[in-house]
Each structure stands twice: as structure tokens, then as C-alpha cells.
Amino acid sequence: MALIDHFFTTSRGANRSRRTGLMMYLALWRSRRALARLDARALEDIGVTRDAADLEANRNLWDVPHTWKNQ
């Protein structure tokens, strides 16, 4: 577990929704970084083109899925 994960999951008195939101953004950032590192074979396995993977990986952190904006 990374230090930042430990901090956000164990800190007391922090606003729960803020902590949850930060964790969601951190997970999104990690997912995009992992997607950027996949090779051609791995992308083929998940049915994603290199162009689509690069487009998603290079999105800004605040460019979140539209379902997050309606909650």
C-alpha cells in the first residue's frame, strides 16, 4: 500500500466524501498511466487501439467520466 493510500484510508476527522473523491481521482490517474504502458499485444487482448489508449492516457486529470459529474 502506498503512503498516500494509507493516509487517505486511515486519517481521522477528514471529510469522507472528499477522501473518497481524492481516491477516485488517484485511481483514475493510475489507470490512465497503466493504460499508457500497455504493449500492442495487451491492448489487442482488451480490444483497445493504440490511438484510443493514447487519447485516454493523455486526458487531463479533471477530465473525468461523465457519470462522475452527475453525482
PDB file of N, CA, C and O in Angstrom, chain B, residues numbered from 101:
ATOM      1  N   MET B 101       0.853  -1.180   0.000  1.00  0.00           N
ATOM      2  CA  MET B 101       0.000   0.000   0.000  1.00  0.00           C
ATOM      3  C   MET B 101       0.891   1.233   0.000  1.00  0.00           C
ATOM      4  O   MET B 101       1.831   1.349   0.786  1.00  0.00           O
ATOM      5  N   ALA B 102       0.571   2.138  -0.895  1.00  0.00           N
ATOM      6  CA  ALA B 102       1.345   3.372  -0.989  1.00  0.00           C
ATOM      7  C   ALA B 102       1.052   4.255   0.217  1.00  0.00           C
ATOM      8  O   ALA B 102       0.003   4.140   0.850  1.00  0.00           O
ATOM      9  N   LEU B 103       1.984   5.125   0.517  1.00  0.00           N
ATOM     10  CA  LEU B 103       1.834   6.030   1.654  1.00  0.00           C
ATOM     11  C   LEU B 103       0.582   6.888   1.526  1.00  0.00           C
ATOM     12  O   LEU B 103      -0.136   7.091   2.505  1.00  0.00           O
ATOM     13  N   ILE B 104       0.315   7.394   0.318  1.00  0.00           N
ATOM     14  CA  ILE B 104      -0.864   8.239   0.149  1.00  0.00           C
ATOM     15  C   ILE B 104      -2.148   7.440   0.364  1.00  0.00           C
ATOM     16  O   ILE B 104      -3.119   7.973   0.899  1.00  0.00           O
ATOM     17  N   ASP B 105      -2.167   6.165  -0.047  1.00  0.00           N
ATOM     18  CA  ASP B 105      -3.334   5.323   0.209  1.00  0.00           C
ATOM     19  C   ASP B 105      -3.544   5.157   1.699  1.00  0.00           C
ATOM     20  O   ASP B 105      -4.671   5.243   2.186  1.00  0.00           O
ATOM     21  N   HIS B 106      -2.470   4.922   2.419  1.00  0.00           N
ATOM     22  CA  HIS B 106      -2.553   4.755   3.864  1.00  0.00           C
ATOM     23  C   HIS B 106      -3.078   6.021   4.524  1.00  0.00           C
ATOM     24  O   HIS B 106      -3.914   5.950   5.425  1.00  0.00           O
ATOM     25  N   PHE B 107      -2.604   7.162   4.091  1.00  0.00           N
ATOM     26  CA  PHE B 107      -3.036   8.430   4.673  1.00  0.00           C
ATOM     27  C   PHE B 107      -4.533   8.644   4.476  1.00  0.00           C
ATOM     28  O   PHE B 107      -5.246   9.002   5.414  1.00  0.00           O
ATOM     29  N   PHE B 108      -5.006   8.420   3.248  1.00  0.00           N
ATOM     30  CA  PHE B 108      -6.407   8.695   2.969  1.00  0.00           C
ATOM     31  C   PHE B 108      -7.353   7.660   3.555  1.00  0.00           C
ATOM     32  O   PHE B 108      -8.523   7.966   3.781  1.00  0.00           O
ATOM     33  N   THR B 109      -6.888   6.459   3.805  1.00  0.00           N
ATOM     34  CA  THR B 109      -7.781   5.453   4.359  1.00  0.00           C
ATOM     35  C   THR B 109      -7.751   5.427   5.877  1.00  0.00           C
ATOM     36  O   THR B 109      -8.648   4.850   6.491  1.00  0.00           O
ATOM     37  N   THR B 110      -6.751   6.029   6.500  1.00  0.00           N
ATOM     38  CA  THR B 110      -6.663   5.964   7.959  1.00  0.00           C
ATOM     39  C   THR B 110      -6.798   7.307   8.656  1.00  0.00           C
ATOM     40  O   THR B 110      -6.900   7.350   9.882  1.00  0.00           O
ATOM     41  N   SER B 111      -6.802   8.412   7.905  1.00  0.00           N
ATOM     42  CA  SER B 111      -6.879   9.717   8.564  1.00  0.00           C
ATOM     43  C   SER B 111      -8.239   9.892   9.223  1.00  0.00           C
ATOM     44  O   SER B 111      -9.267   9.553   8.637  1.00  0.00           O
ATOM     45  N   ARG B 112      -8.243  10.416  10.431  1.00  0.00           N
ATOM     46  CA  ARG B 112      -9.486  10.623  11.173  1.00  0.00           C
ATOM     47  C   ARG B 112      -9.867  12.090  11.089  1.00  0.00           C
ATOM     48  O   ARG B 112      -9.010  12.972  11.045  1.00  0.00           O
ATOM     49  N   GLY B 113     -11.158  12.330  11.068  1.00  0.00           N
ATOM     50  CA  GLY B 113     -11.629  13.693  11.044  1.00  0.00           C
ATOM     51  C   GLY B 113     -11.679  14.313   9.660  1.00  0.00           C
ATOM     52  O   GLY B 113     -12.169  15.432   9.504  1.00  0.00           O
ATOM     53  N   ALA B 114     -11.186  13.617   8.662  1.00  0.00           N
ATOM     54  CA  ALA B 114     -11.228  14.157   7.299  1.00  0.00           C
ATOM     55  C   ALA B 114     -12.630  13.951   6.738  1.00  0.00           C
ATOM     56  O   ALA B 114     -13.325  13.004   7.105  1.00  0.00           O
ATOM     57  N   ASN B 115     -13.022  14.818   5.877  1.00  0.00           N
ATOM     58  CA  ASN B 115     -14.324  14.715   5.234  1.00  0.00           C
ATOM     59  C   ASN B 115     -14.350  13.456   4.372  1.00  0.00           C
ATOM     60  O   ASN B 115     -13.540  13.303   3.458  1.00  0.00           O
ATOM     61  N   ARG B 116     -15.289  12.557   4.671  1.00  0.00           N
ATOM     62  CA  ARG B 116     -15.346  11.267   3.987  1.00  0.00           C
ATOM     63  C   ARG B 116     -15.548  11.430   2.476  1.00  0.00           C
ATOM     64  O   ARG B 116     -14.895  10.739   1.695  1.00  0.00           O
ATOM     65  N   SER B 117     -16.432  12.322   2.057  1.00  0.00           N
ATOM     66  CA  SER B 117     -16.671  12.467   0.622  1.00  0.00           C
ATOM     67  C   SER B 117     -15.450  13.050  -0.087  1.00  0.00           C
ATOM     68  O   SER B 117     -15.172  12.684  -1.229  1.00  0.00           O
ATOM     69  N   ARG B 118     -14.724  13.942   0.564  1.00  0.00           N
ATOM     70  CA  ARG B 118     -13.501  14.493  -0.028  1.00  0.00           C
ATOM     71  C   ARG B 118     -12.459  13.397  -0.183  1.00  0.00           C
ATOM     72  O   ARG B 118     -11.793  13.300  -1.214  1.00  0.00           O
ATOM     73  N   ARG B 119     -12.326  12.580   0.840  1.00  0.00           N
ATOM     74  CA  ARG B 119     -11.357  11.485   0.795  1.00  0.00           C
ATOM     75  C   ARG B 119     -11.732  10.499  -0.306  1.00  0.00           C
ATOM     76  O   ARG B 119     -10.867  10.020  -1.038  1.00  0.00           O
ATOM     77  N   THR B 120     -13.021  10.199  -0.421  1.00  0.00           N
ATOM     78  CA  THR B 120     -13.479   9.289  -1.468  1.00  0.00           C
ATOM     79  C   THR B 120     -13.203   9.881  -2.842  1.00  0.00           C
ATOM     80  O   THR B 120     -12.739   9.177  -3.739  1.00  0.00           O
ATOM     81  N   GLY B 121     -13.484  11.167  -3.014  1.00  0.00           N
ATOM     82  CA  GLY B 121     -13.228  11.824  -4.292  1.00  0.00           C
ATOM     83  C   GLY B 121     -11.759  11.799  -4.658  1.00  0.00           C
ATOM     84  O   GLY B 121     -11.411  11.534  -5.808  1.00  0.00           O
ATOM     85  N   LEU B 122     -10.896  12.071  -3.699  1.00  0.00           N
ATOM     86  CA  LEU B 122      -9.459  12.040  -3.963  1.00  0.00           C
ATOM     87  C   LEU B 122      -9.001  10.639  -4.348  1.00  0.00           C
ATOM     88  O   LEU B 122      -8.154  10.473  -5.225  1.00  0.00           O
ATOM     89  N   MET B 123      -9.561   9.646  -3.694  1.00  0.00           N
ATOM     90  CA  MET B 123      -9.193   8.267  -4.013  1.00  0.00           C
ATOM     91  C   MET B 123      -9.649   7.900  -5.424  1.00  0.00           C
ATOM     92  O   MET B 123      -8.955   7.172  -6.134  1.00  0.00           O
ATOM     93  N   MET B 124     -10.813   8.402  -5.829  1.00  0.00           N
ATOM     94  CA  MET B 124     -11.300   8.135  -7.179  1.00  0.00           C
ATOM     95  C   MET B 124     -10.387   8.780  -8.225  1.00  0.00           C
ATOM     96  O   MET B 124     -10.066   8.162  -9.240  1.00  0.00           O
ATOM     97  N   TYR B 125      -9.974  10.016  -7.973  1.00  0.00           N
ATOM     98  CA  TYR B 125      -9.060  10.683  -8.901  1.00  0.00           C
ATOM     99  C   TYR B 125      -7.709   9.978  -8.955  1.00  0.00           C
ATOM    100  O   TYR B 125      -7.108   9.858 -10.023  1.00  0.00           O
ATOM    101  N   LEU B 126      -7.240   9.516  -7.814  1.00  0.00           N
ATOM    102  CA  LEU B 126      -5.972   8.795  -7.782  1.00  0.00           C
ATOM    103  C   LEU B 126      -6.081   7.488  -8.565  1.00  0.00           C
ATOM    104  O   LEU B 126      -5.166   7.130  -9.307  1.00  0.00           O
ATOM    105  N   ALA B 127      -7.180   6.786  -8.404  1.00  0.00           N
ATOM    106  CA  ALA B 127      -7.387   5.535  -9.140  1.00  0.00           C
ATOM    107  C   ALA B 127      -7.475   5.793 -10.643  1.00  0.00           C
ATOM    108  O   ALA B 127      -6.943   5.024 -11.442  1.00  0.00           O
ATOM    109  N   LEU B 128      -8.150   6.880 -11.023  1.00  0.00           N
ATOM    110  CA  LEU B 128      -8.249   7.229 -12.439  1.00  0.00           C
ATOM    111  C   LEU B 128      -6.869   7.544 -13.011  1.00  0.00           C
ATOM    112  O   LEU B 128      -6.528   7.098 -14.106  1.00  0.00           O
ATOM    113  N   TRP B 129      -6.081   8.312 -12.266  1.00  0.00           N
ATOM    114  CA  TRP B 129      -4.729   8.649 -12.712  1.00  0.00           C
ATOM    115  C   TRP B 129      -3.881   7.384 -12.894  1.00  0.00           C
ATOM    116  O   TRP B 129      -3.165   7.239 -13.884  1.00  0.00           O
ATOM    117  N   ARG B 130      -3.976   6.478 -11.923  1.00  0.00           N
ATOM    118  CA  ARG B 130      -3.208   5.233 -12.017  1.00  0.00           C
ATOM    119  C   ARG B 130      -3.653   4.391 -13.203  1.00  0.00           C
ATOM    120  O   ARG B 130      -2.820   3.814 -13.903  1.00  0.00           O
ATOM    121  N   SER B 131      -4.951   4.318 -13.433  1.00  0.00           N
ATOM    122  CA  SER B 131      -5.478   3.539 -14.559  1.00  0.00           C
ATOM    123  C   SER B 131      -4.982   4.093 -15.885  1.00  0.00           C
ATOM    124  O   SER B 131      -4.589   3.337 -16.773  1.00  0.00           O
ATOM    125  N   ARG B 132      -5.001   5.400 -16.014  1.00  0.00           N
ATOM    126  CA  ARG B 132      -4.532   6.009 -17.258  1.00  0.00           C
ATOM    127  C   ARG B 132      -3.035   5.791 -17.458  1.00  0.00           C
ATOM    128  O   ARG B 132      -2.594   5.582 -18.589  1.00  0.00           O
ATOM    129  N   ARG B 133      -2.251   5.833 -16.393  1.00  0.00           N
ATOM    130  CA  ARG B 133      -0.816   5.584 -16.513  1.00  0.00           C
ATOM    131  C   ARG B 133      -0.572   4.123 -16.901  1.00  0.00           C
ATOM    132  O   ARG B 133       0.301   3.831 -17.719  1.00  0.00           O
ATOM    133  N   ALA B 134      -1.346   3.210 -16.314  1.00  0.00           N
ATOM    134  CA  ALA B 134      -1.190   1.794 -16.647  1.00  0.00           C
ATOM    135  C   ALA B 134      -1.576   1.532 -18.100  1.00  0.00           C
ATOM    136  O   ALA B 134      -0.917   0.754 -18.790  1.00  0.00           O
ATOM    137  N   LEU B 135      -2.638   2.176 -18.560  1.00  0.00           N
ATOM    138  CA  LEU B 135      -3.066   2.030 -19.945  1.00  0.00           C
ATOM    139  C   LEU B 135      -1.976   2.510 -20.901  1.00  0.00           C
ATOM    140  O   LEU B 135      -1.746   1.896 -21.942  1.00  0.00           O
ATOM    141  N   ALA B 136      -1.318   3.588 -20.552  1.00  0.00           N
ATOM    142  CA  ALA B 136      -0.253   4.131 -21.404  1.00  0.00           C
ATOM    143  C   ALA B 136       0.927   3.173 -21.519  1.00  0.00           C
ATOM    144  O   ALA B 136       1.650   3.202 -22.515  1.00  0.00           O
ATOM    145  N   ARG B 137       1.130   2.328 -20.519  1.00  0.00           N
ATOM    146  CA  ARG B 137       2.276   1.413 -20.518  1.00  0.00           C
ATOM    147  C   ARG B 137       2.001   0.072 -21.202  1.00  0.00           C
ATOM    148  O   ARG B 137       2.922  -0.725 -21.379  1.00  0.00           O
ATOM    149  N   LEU B 138       0.761  -0.186 -21.585  1.00  0.00           N
ATOM    150  CA  LEU B 138       0.446  -1.477 -22.201  1.00  0.00           C
ATOM    151  C   LEU B 138       1.080  -1.586 -23.586  1.00  0.00           C
ATOM    152  O   LEU B 138       1.155  -0.611 -24.335  1.00  0.00           O
ATOM    153  N   ASP B 139       1.532  -2.791 -23.904  1.00  0.00           N
ATOM    154  CA  ASP B 139       2.094  -3.010 -25.231  1.00  0.00           C
ATOM    155  C   ASP B 139       0.977  -3.385 -26.211  1.00  0.00           C
ATOM    156  O   ASP B 139      -0.181  -3.524 -25.820  1.00  0.00           O
ATOM    157  N   ALA B 140       1.337  -3.545 -27.476  1.00  0.00           N
ATOM    158  CA  ALA B 140       0.354  -3.793 -28.533  1.00  0.00           C
ATOM    159  C   ALA B 140      -0.451  -5.069 -28.277  1.00  0.00           C
ATOM    160  O   ALA B 140      -1.657  -5.105 -28.525  1.00  0.00           O
ATOM    161  N   ARG B 141       0.204  -6.094 -27.791  1.00  0.00           N
ATOM    162  CA  ARG B 141      -0.490  -7.362 -27.539  1.00  0.00           C
ATOM    163  C   ARG B 141      -1.513  -7.222 -26.416  1.00  0.00           C
ATOM    164  O   ARG B 141      -2.628  -7.732 -26.524  1.00  0.00           O
ATOM    165  N   ALA B 142      -1.143  -6.541 -25.352  1.00  0.00           N
ATOM    166  CA  ALA B 142      -2.081  -6.339 -24.237  1.00  0.00           C
ATOM    167  C   ALA B 142      -3.270  -5.488 -24.673  1.00  0.00           C
ATOM    168  O   ALA B 142      -4.407  -5.757 -24.286  1.00  0.00           O
ATOM    169  N   LEU B 143      -3.006  -4.469 -25.475  1.00  0.00           N
ATOM    170  CA  LEU B 143      -4.108  -3.638 -25.973  1.00  0.00           C
ATOM    171  C   LEU B 143      -5.037  -4.457 -26.865  1.00  0.00           C
ATOM    172  O   LEU B 143      -6.256  -4.294 -26.810  1.00  0.00           O
ATOM    173  N   GLU B 144      -4.467  -5.330 -27.680  1.00  0.00           N
ATOM    174  CA  GLU B 144      -5.289  -6.186 -28.529  1.00  0.00           C
ATOM    175  C   GLU B 144      -6.155  -7.113 -27.676  1.00  0.00           C
ATOM    176  O   GLU B 144      -7.317  -7.357 -28.001  1.00  0.00           O
ATOM    177  N   ASP B 145      -5.590  -7.623 -26.593  1.00  0.00           N
ATOM    178  CA  ASP B 145      -6.344  -8.508 -25.694  1.00  0.00           C
ATOM    179  C   ASP B 145      -7.568  -7.826 -25.101  1.00  0.00           C
ATOM    180  O   ASP B 145      -8.599  -8.469 -24.901  1.00  0.00           O
ATOM    181  N   ILE B 146      -7.467  -6.540 -24.819  1.00  0.00           N
ATOM    182  CA  ILE B 146      -8.606  -5.837 -24.215  1.00  0.00           C
ATOM    183  C   ILE B 146      -9.440  -5.096 -25.262  1.00  0.00           C
ATOM    184  O   ILE B 146     -10.416  -4.430 -24.918  1.00  0.00           O
ATOM    185  N   GLY B 147      -9.063  -5.207 -26.525  1.00  0.00           N
ATOM    186  CA  GLY B 147      -9.845  -4.626 -27.608  1.00  0.00           C
ATOM    187  C   GLY B 147      -9.760  -3.121 -27.726  1.00  0.00           C
ATOM    188  O   GLY B 147     -10.737  -2.461 -28.080  1.00  0.00           O
ATOM    189  N   VAL B 148      -8.583  -2.573 -27.429  1.00  0.00           N
ATOM    190  CA  VAL B 148      -8.374  -1.131 -27.499  1.00  0.00           C
ATOM    191  C   VAL B 148      -7.242  -0.847 -28.472  1.00  0.00           C
ATOM    192  O   VAL B 148      -6.204  -1.509 -28.437  1.00  0.00           O
ATOM    193  N   THR B 149      -7.443   0.138 -29.341  1.00  0.00           N
ATOM    194  CA  THR B 149      -6.381   0.511 -30.275  1.00  0.00           C
ATOM    195  C   THR B 149      -5.351   1.387 -29.560  1.00  0.00           C
ATOM    196  O   THR B 149      -5.629   1.967 -28.510  1.00  0.00           O
ATOM    197  N   ARG B 150      -4.170   1.470 -30.144  1.00  0.00           N
ATOM    198  CA  ARG B 150      -3.112   2.316 -29.568  1.00  0.00           C
ATOM    199  C   ARG B 150      -3.560   3.776 -29.549  1.00  0.00           C
ATOM    200  O   ARG B 150      -3.305   4.496 -28.583  1.00  0.00           O
ATOM    201  N   ASP B 151      -4.227   4.208 -30.613  1.00  0.00           N
ATOM    202  CA  ASP B 151      -4.699   5.598 -30.663  1.00  0.00           C
ATOM    203  C   ASP B 151      -5.701   5.896 -29.549  1.00  0.00           C
ATOM    204  O   ASP B 151      -5.619   6.934 -28.894  1.00  0.00           O
ATOM    205  N   ALA B 152      -6.641   4.985 -29.341  1.00  0.00           N
ATOM    206  CA  ALA B 152      -7.640   5.181 -28.281  1.00  0.00           C
ATOM    207  C   ALA B 152      -6.983   5.159 -26.900  1.00  0.00           C
ATOM    208  O   ALA B 152      -7.353   5.935 -26.018  1.00  0.00           O
ATOM    209  N   ALA B 153      -6.012   4.274 -26.718  1.00  0.00           N
ATOM    210  CA  ALA B 153      -5.303   4.193 -25.439  1.00  0.00           C
ATOM    211  C   ALA B 153      -4.513   5.473 -25.183  1.00  0.00           C
ATOM    212  O   ALA B 153      -4.518   5.997 -24.069  1.00  0.00           O
ATOM    213  N   ASP B 154      -3.846   5.966 -26.196  1.00  0.00           N
ATOM    214  CA  ASP B 154      -3.078   7.207 -26.042  1.00  0.00           C
ATOM    215  C   ASP B 154      -3.988   8.390 -25.762  1.00  0.00           C
ATOM    216  O   ASP B 154      -3.661   9.251 -24.945  1.00  0.00           O
ATOM    217  N   LEU B 155      -5.122   8.434 -26.435  1.00  0.00           N
ATOM    218  CA  LEU B 155      -6.080   9.520 -26.220  1.00  0.00           C
ATOM    219  C   LEU B 155      -6.565   9.526 -24.770  1.00  0.00           C
ATOM    220  O   LEU B 155      -6.610  10.578 -24.132  1.00  0.00           O
ATOM    221  N   GLU B 156      -6.926   8.355 -24.253  1.00  0.00           N
ATOM    222  CA  GLU B 156      -7.404   8.255 -22.866  1.00  0.00           C
ATOM    223  C   GLU B 156      -6.280   8.554 -21.883  1.00  0.00           C
ATOM    224  O   GLU B 156      -6.494   9.271 -20.905  1.00  0.00           O
ATOM    225  N   ALA B 157      -5.106   8.027 -22.120  1.00  0.00           N
ATOM    226  CA  ALA B 157      -3.985   8.202 -21.200  1.00  0.00           C
ATOM    227  C   ALA B 157      -3.538   9.657 -21.102  1.00  0.00           C
ATOM    228  O   ALA B 157      -3.020  10.079 -20.068  1.00  0.00           O
ATOM    229  N   ASN B 158      -3.734  10.418 -22.161  1.00  0.00           N
ATOM    230  CA  ASN B 158      -3.291  11.812 -22.181  1.00  0.00           C
ATOM    231  C   ASN B 158      -4.362  12.815 -21.771  1.00  0.00           C
ATOM    232  O   ASN B 158      -4.143  14.023 -21.862  1.00  0.00           O
ATOM    233  N   ARG B 159      -5.508  12.333 -21.323  1.00  0.00           N
ATOM    234  CA  ARG B 159      -6.557  13.239 -20.858  1.00  0.00           C
ATOM    235  C   ARG B 159      -6.111  13.894 -19.548  1.00  0.00           C
ATOM    236  O   ARG B 159      -5.325  13.324 -18.791  1.00  0.00           O
ATOM    237  N   ASN B 160      -6.618  15.079 -19.301  1.00  0.00           N
ATOM    238  CA  ASN B 160      -6.310  15.769 -18.048  1.00  0.00           C
ATOM    239  C   ASN B 160      -6.978  15.072 -16.871  1.00  0.00           C
ATOM    240  O   ASN B 160      -7.998  14.403 -17.033  1.00  0.00           O
ATOM    241  N   LEU B 161      -6.409  15.228 -15.716  1.00  0.00           N
ATOM    242  CA  LEU B 161      -6.946  14.572 -14.525  1.00  0.00           C
ATOM    243  C   LEU B 161      -8.380  14.987 -14.269  1.00  0.00           C
ATOM    244  O   LEU B 161      -9.193  14.164 -13.849  1.00  0.00           O
ATOM    245  N   TRP B 162      -8.707  16.241 -14.512  1.00  0.00           N
ATOM    246  CA  TRP B 162     -10.061  16.708 -14.223  1.00  0.00           C
ATOM    247  C   TRP B 162     -11.050  16.329 -15.330  1.00  0.00           C
ATOM    248  O   TRP B 162     -12.244  16.605 -15.209  1.00  0.00           O
ATOM    249  N   ASP B 163     -10.570  15.705 -16.395  1.00  0.00           N
ATOM    250  CA  ASP B 163     -11.435  15.221 -17.467  1.00  0.00           C
ATOM    251  C   ASP B 163     -11.907  13.817 -17.079  1.00  0.00           C
ATOM    252  O   ASP B 163     -11.340  12.806 -17.494  1.00  0.00           O
ATOM    253  N   VAL B 164     -12.955  13.798 -16.276  1.00  0.00           N
ATOM    254  CA  VAL B 164     -13.438  12.548 -15.688  1.00  0.00           C
ATOM    255  C   VAL B 164     -14.622  11.998 -16.486  1.00  0.00           C
ATOM    256  O   VAL B 164     -15.210  12.711 -17.300  1.00  0.00           O
ATOM    257  N   PRO B 165     -14.966  10.741 -16.253  1.00  0.00           N
ATOM    258  CA  PRO B 165     -16.152  10.176 -16.908  1.00  0.00           C
ATOM    259  C   PRO B 165     -17.402  11.005 -16.578  1.00  0.00           C
ATOM    260  O   PRO B 165     -17.545  11.509 -15.465  1.00  0.00           O
ATOM    261  N   HIS B 166     -18.296  11.136 -17.551  1.00  0.00           N
ATOM    262  CA  HIS B 166     -19.477  11.985 -17.358  1.00  0.00           C
ATOM    263  C   HIS B 166     -20.358  11.510 -16.205  1.00  0.00           C
ATOM    264  O   HIS B 166     -21.079  12.315 -15.615  1.00  0.00           O
ATOM    265  N   THR B 167     -20.315  10.220 -15.872  1.00  0.00           N
ATOM    266  CA  THR B 167     -21.144   9.724 -14.774  1.00  0.00           C
ATOM    267  C   THR B 167     -20.696  10.284 -13.420  1.00  0.00           C
ATOM    268  O   THR B 167     -21.497  10.336 -12.487  1.00  0.00           O
ATOM    269  N   TRP B 168     -19.455  10.696 -13.299  1.00  0.00           N
ATOM    270  CA  TRP B 168     -18.972  11.280 -12.053  1.00  0.00           C
ATOM    271  C   TRP B 168     -19.563  12.673 -11.834  1.00  0.00           C
ATOM    272  O   TRP B 168     -19.728  13.107 -10.694  1.00  0.00           O
ATOM    273  N   LYS B 169     -19.875  13.358 -12.903  1.00  0.00           N
ATOM    274  CA  LYS B 169     -20.330  14.751 -12.814  1.00  0.00           C
ATOM    275  C   LYS B 169     -21.781  14.864 -12.356  1.00  0.00           C
ATOM    276  O   LYS B 169     -22.200  15.933 -11.913  1.00  0.00           O
ATOM    277  N   ASN B 170     -22.541  13.801 -12.452  1.00  0.00           N
ATOM    278  CA  ASN B 170     -23.955  13.834 -12.103  1.00  0.00           C
ATOM    279  C   ASN B 170     -24.245  13.297 -10.708  1.00  0.00           C
ATOM    280  O   ASN B 170     -25.405  13.068 -10.366  1.00  0.00           O
ATOM    281  N   GLN B 171     -23.242  13.099  -9.924  1.00  0.00           N
ATOM    282  CA  GLN B 171     -23.463  12.531  -8.592  1.00  0.00           C
ATOM    283  C   GLN B 171     -23.361  13.564  -7.533  1.00  0.00           C
ATOM    284  O   GLN B 171     -23.520  13.256  -6.352  1.00  0.00           O
TER     285      GLN B 171
END
